């Protein structure tokens, strides 16, 4: 966690950092978001871990839920604490497919 915070804290508002690293640019200063699936909360497993990871990192979460035709109940019981973005699986798939074509 501390290594991620150091890395994130090193981003610059310039297009190039003082050491000339082009990857340390405005694009690396974008808000951080932990993307998680919409499985119902349980005591164990990914739905129990991701809220803790988001809290530890101090970042909000994005939630991906299955479309109703895949699983009608998937979205109903998804944990939404600290979630600022919610998308359906088909929508995310379209975004990723478009991004890979560019």
ROSE-4610 file (N, C-alpha, C; in Angstrom, 1 decimal, always signed):
// ROSE-4610
residu = [X/X/X/X/X/X/X/X/X/X/X/X/X/X/X/X/X/X/X/X/X/X/X/X/X/X/X/X/X/X/X/X/X/X/X/X/X/X/X/X/X/X/X/X/X/X/X/X/X/X/X/X/X/X/X/X/X/X/X/X/X/X/X/X/X/X/X/X/X/X/X/X/X/X/X/X/X/X/X/X/X/X/X/X/X/X/X/X/X/X/X/X/X/X/X/X/X/X/X/X/X/X/X/X/X/X/X/X/X/X/X/X/X/X/X/X/X/X/X/X/X/X/X/X/X/X/X/X/X/X/X/X/X/X/X/X/X/X/X/X/X/X/X/X/X/X/X/X/X/X/X/X/X/X/X/X/X/X/X/X/X/X/X/X/X/X/X/X/X/X/X/X/X/X/X/X/X/X/X/X/X/X/X/X/X/X/X/X/X/X/X/X/X/X/X/X/X/X/X/X/X/X/X/X/X/X/X/X/X/X/X/X/X/X/X/X/X/X/X/X/X/X/X/X/X/X/X/X/X/X/X/X/X/X/X/X/X/X/X/X/X/X/X/X/X/X/X/X/X/X/X/X/X/X/X/X/X/X/X/X/X/X/X/X/X/X/X/X/X/X/X/X/X/X/X/X/X/X/X/X/X/X/X/X/X/X/X/X/X/X/X/X/X/X/X/X/X/X/X/X/X/X/X/X/X/X]
num = [1/1/1/2/2/2/3/3/3/4/4/4/5/5/5/6/6/6/7/7/7/8/8/8/9/9/9/10/10/10/11/11/11/12/12/12/13/13/13/14/14/14/15/15/15/16/16/16/17/17/17/18/18/18/19/19/19/20/20/20/21/21/21/22/22/22/23/23/23/24/24/24/25/25/25/26/26/26/27/27/27/28/28/28/29/29/29/30/30/30/31/31/31/32/32/32/33/33/33/34/34/34/35/35/35/36/36/36/37/37/37/38/38/38/39/39/39/40/40/40/41/41/41/42/42/42/43/43/43/44/44/44/45/45/45/46/46/46/47/47/47/48/48/48/49/49/49/50/50/50/51/51/51/52/52/52/53/53/53/54/54/54/55/55/55/56/56/56/57/57/57/58/58/58/59/59/59/60/60/60/61/61/61/62/62/62/63/63/63/64/64/64/65/65/65/66/66/66/67/67/67/68/68/68/69/69/69/70/70/70/71/71/71/72/72/72/73/73/73/74/74/74/75/75/75/76/76/76/77/77/77/78/78/78/79/79/79/80/80/80/81/81/81/82/82/82/83/83/83/84/84/84/85/85/85/86/86/86/87/87/87/88/88/88/89/89/89/90/90/90/91/91/91/92/92/92/93/93/93/94/94/94/95/95/95/96/96/96/97/97/97/98/98/98/99/99/99/100/100/100/101/101/101/102/102/102]
x = [+0.8/+0.0/+0.9/+1.9/+2.7/+3.5/+3.8/+4.5/+3.5/+2.3/+1.3/+1.1/+1.0/+0.8/+2.0/+3.2/+4.4/+4.4/+4.0/+3.9/+2.9/+1.7/+0.6/+1.0/+1.7/+2.1/+3.2/+3.8/+4.9/+4.4/+3.1/+2.7/+2.8/+2.9/+3.2/+2.0/+1.8/+0.7/+1.3/+2.6/+3.2/+3.1/+3.3/+3.3/+4.6/+5.6/+6.8/+7.2/+7.7/+8.2/+9.6/+10.0/+11.3/+12.5/+12.3/+13.4/+13.2/+12.2/+12.1/+11.3/+10.7/+10.0/+8.6/+8.4/+7.1/+5.9/+6.2/+5.1/+4.6/+5.3/+4.9/+4.3/+3.1/+2.4/+1.0/+0.3/-1.0/-1.9/-1.7/-2.5/-2.3/-1.2/-1.0/-1.6/-2.1/-2.7/-4.2/-4.8/-6.2/-6.7/-7.9/-8.4/-8.3/-8.1/-7.9/-9.3/-9.6/-10.8/-10.6/-11.1/-10.9/-12.2/-12.0/-13.1/-13.4/-14.7/-15.0/-16.3/-16.5/-17.7/-18.8/-20.0/-21.2/-21.7/-20.9/-21.4/-21.9/-22.9/-23.5/-22.4/-22.5/-21.5/-21.5/-20.4/-20.2/-19.1/-19.0/-17.9/-16.5/-16.5/-15.2/-15.3/-14.2/-14.1/-13.9/-14.1/-13.7/-14.7/-16.0/-16.9/-16.6/-15.9/-15.5/-14.2/-13.3/-12.0/-12.0/-12.7/-12.5/-12.9/-13.9/-14.2/-13.0/-12.4/-11.3/-10.1/-9.8/-8.7/-9.0/-10.2/-10.5/-10.3/-10.7/-10.5/-9.0/-8.2/-6.8/-6.1/-6.5/-5.9/-6.4/-7.6/-8.2/-8.8/-9.3/-9.9/-11.4/-12.2/-13.5/-13.6/-14.8/-14.9/-15.8/-15.6/-16.5/-17.0/-18.3/-19.0/-19.4/-19.1/-19.6/-20.5/-21.8/-22.8/-23.2/-23.6/-24.1/-25.4/-25.5/-26.8/-27.9/-29.1/-30.3/-30.5/-30.2/-30.4/-29.4/-28.3/-27.3/-27.7/-28.0/-28.4/-29.3/-30.6/-31.5/-31.3/-30.7/-30.6/-29.2/-28.3/-26.9/-26.7/-27.4/-27.3/-28.0/-29.0/-29.9/-29.1/-28.3/-27.6/-26.1/-25.7/-24.3/-24.0/-22.9/-22.5/-22.1/-22.7/-22.5/-21.8/-21.3/-20.6/-19.4/-19.2/-18.1/-18.0/-19.1/-19.1/-19.6/-18.8/-19.2/-19.5/-19.3/-19.6/-20.1/-21.2/-21.8/-22.1/-21.6/-21.8/-22.2/-22.9/-23.3/-22.1/-22.0/-21.0/-20.9/-22.1/-22.1/-21.6/-21.8/-21.4/-19.8/-19.3/-17.9/-17.2/-17.8/-17.2/-17.1/-18.2/-18.1/-17.0/-16.9/-15.8/-14.4/-14.2/-12.9/-12.6/-13.7/-13.5/-13.2/-13.8/-13.6/-12.2/-11.7/-10.4/-9.3/-9.6/-8.6/-8.4/-9.5/-9.5/-8.7/-8.6/-7.9/-6.4]
y = [-1.2/+0.0/+1.2/+1.3/+2.5/+2.7/+1.7/+1.8/+2.4/+2.0/+2.6/+4.1/+4.4/+5.8/+6.7/+6.1/+6.9/+7.1/+6.0/+6.1/+7.1/+7.1/+8.0/+9.4/+9.6/+10.9/+11.5/+10.8/+11.3/+11.8/+11.8/+12.3/+13.8/+14.3/+15.7/+16.3/+17.5/+18.2/+18.7/+18.5/+18.8/+17.6/+17.9/+16.8/+15.9/+16.5/+15.7/+16.0/+15.0/+15.3/+15.9/+16.3/+17.0/+16.1/+14.8/+13.9/+13.4/+14.0/+13.7/+12.4/+11.8/+10.6/+10.9/+10.5/+10.9/+10.1/+9.0/+8.3/+8.9/+9.8/+10.5/+11.8/+11.7/+12.8/+13.0/+13.9/+14.2/+13.0/+12.1/+10.9/+10.0/+10.0/+9.2/+9.9/+11.1/+11.8/+11.7/+10.9/+10.7/+10.1/+10.3/+9.7/+8.1/+7.5/+6.1/+5.5/+4.3/+3.6/+2.1/+1.5/+0.0/-0.6/-1.4/-2.0/-3.3/-3.6/-4.9/-5.4/-6.7/-7.3/-7.2/-7.4/-7.2/-8.4/-9.3/-10.5/-10.0/-10.7/-10.3/-10.4/-9.6/-9.6/-10.9/-11.4/-12.6/-12.4/-13.3/-13.2/-13.4/-14.2/-14.6/-14.3/-14.2/-14.1/-12.6/-12.4/-11.1/-10.0/-10.3/-9.3/-8.8/-9.7/-9.3/-8.5/-8.8/-8.2/-6.8/-6.6/-5.4/-4.1/-4.1/-2.9/-2.6/-3.6/-3.4/-2.8/-3.3/-2.9/-1.4/-1.1/+0.3/+1.2/+0.8/+1.6/+1.8/+0.7/+0.7/+1.7/+1.7/+2.5/+3.9/+4.1/+5.4/+5.8/+4.8/+5.1/+4.6/+5.1/+4.7/+3.5/+2.9/+1.7/+1.9/+1.1/+1.0/-0.4/-0.5/-1.8/-2.2/-3.5/-4.1/-5.2/-5.1/-6.0/-6.7/-8.0/-8.7/-8.2/-8.2/-7.8/-8.7/-8.2/-9.0/-10.3/-10.3/-11.5/-12.6/-12.2/-13.2/-13.7/-12.8/-13.1/-12.0/-12.2/-11.2/-10.7/-11.5/-11.1/-10.6/-10.6/-10.2/-8.8/-7.9/-6.5/-6.2/-6.9/-6.6/-6.6/-7.5/-7.7/-7.3/-6.6/-6.1/-5.1/-5.2/-4.2/-2.9/-1.8/-0.5/+0.5/+0.1/+1.0/+1.6/+2.9/+3.5/+3.4/+3.1/+2.9/+4.2/+4.7/+6.0/+5.8/+4.5/+4.2/+2.8/+2.7/+1.3/+1.1/+0.1/-0.3/-1.7/-2.0/-3.4/-4.0/-5.3/-6.0/-5.8/-5.7/-5.5/-4.1/-3.1/-1.8/-1.7/-2.3/-2.4/-3.1/-4.2/-5.0/-4.1/-3.4/-2.5/-1.4/-0.8/+0.2/-0.5/-1.6/-2.3/-2.7/-3.2/-3.6/-2.3/-1.2/+0.0/+0.5/+0.4/+0.9/+0.0/-1.3/-2.1/-1.9/-1.4/-1.1/+0.2/+1.0/+2.3/+2.2]
z = [+0.0/+0.0/+0.0/+0.8/+0.9/-0.4/-1.1/-2.4/-3.5/-3.4/-4.4/-4.0/-2.7/-2.3/-2.8/-2.6/-3.1/-4.6/-5.3/-6.8/-7.2/-6.6/-7.0/-6.6/-5.5/-5.0/-5.9/-6.7/-7.5/-8.9/-9.1/-10.4/-10.5/-11.7/-11.9/-12.7/-12.5/-13.3/-14.7/-14.9/-16.2/-17.1/-18.4/-19.4/-19.2/-18.7/-18.4/-17.0/-16.3/-14.9/-14.9/-13.8/-13.7/-14.2/-14.0/-14.5/-15.9/-16.6/-18.1/-18.3/-17.3/-17.5/-18.1/-19.4/-20.0/-19.5/-18.7/-18.1/-16.8/-16.3/-15.1/-15.5/-16.1/-16.7/-16.2/-16.8/-16.4/-16.4/-17.4/-17.5/-16.2/-15.6/-14.4/-13.2/-13.3/-12.2/-12.1/-13.0/-13.0/-11.7/-11.3/-10.1/-10.2/-9.1/-9.0/-8.7/-9.2/-9.1/-9.0/-8.0/-7.9/-8.5/-9.6/-10.3/-9.7/-9.4/-8.7/-9.3/-9.2/-9.7/-8.7/-9.1/-8.3/-7.5/-7.2/-6.4/-5.1/-4.5/-3.2/-2.2/-1.1/-0.1/+0.7/+1.0/+1.8/+2.8/+3.8/+4.8/+4.2/+3.1/+2.5/+1.0/+0.3/-1.1/-1.5/-2.8/-3.4/-2.9/-2.7/-2.2/-0.8/+0.0/+1.3/+1.3/+0.3/+0.2/-0.4/-1.5/-2.3/-1.5/-0.7/+0.1/+1.0/+1.6/+2.5/+1.7/+0.5/-0.3/-0.7/-1.1/-1.5/-0.3/+0.9/+2.1/+2.4/+2.3/+2.6/+1.7/+0.4/-0.6/-0.6/+0.0/+0.1/-1.3/-2.0/-3.3/-3.3/-4.2/-4.4/-5.3/-5.4/-6.2/-7.4/-8.4/-9.6/-9.5/-9.9/-9.8/-11.2/-11.5/-12.8/-12.4/-12.9/-12.7/-14.0/-13.8/-15.0/-15.5/-16.8/-17.5/-17.0/-17.0/-16.5/-17.3/-18.6/-19.4/-19.0/-18.4/-17.9/-16.5/-15.6/-14.2/-13.7/-13.7/-13.3/-11.8/-10.9/-9.6/-9.2/-10.1/-9.8/-9.3/-9.8/-9.4/-8.1/-7.8/-6.7/-5.4/-5.2/-3.9/-3.9/-4.9/-5.0/-4.0/-3.3/-2.3/-2.9/-2.5/-3.2/-2.3/-1.1/-0.2/-1.0/-0.9/-1.5/-3.0/-3.7/-5.1/-5.8/-6.7/-7.4/-8.9/-9.4/-10.8/-10.9/-11.6/-11.8/-13.3/-13.9/-15.3/-15.4/-16.5/-16.8/-17.6/-17.5/-18.1/-19.6/-20.3/-21.7/-22.1/-21.3/-21.5/-21.4/-20.3/-20.1/-21.2/-21.7/-22.8/-24.0/-24.3/-25.5/-25.4/-24.2/-24.0/-24.2/-23.7/-23.8/-25.2/-25.9/-27.3/-28.2/-27.9/-28.7/-28.4/-27.2/-26.8/-27.5/-27.6/-28.2/-29.7/-30.3/-31.8/-32.1/-31.1/-31.3/-31.1]
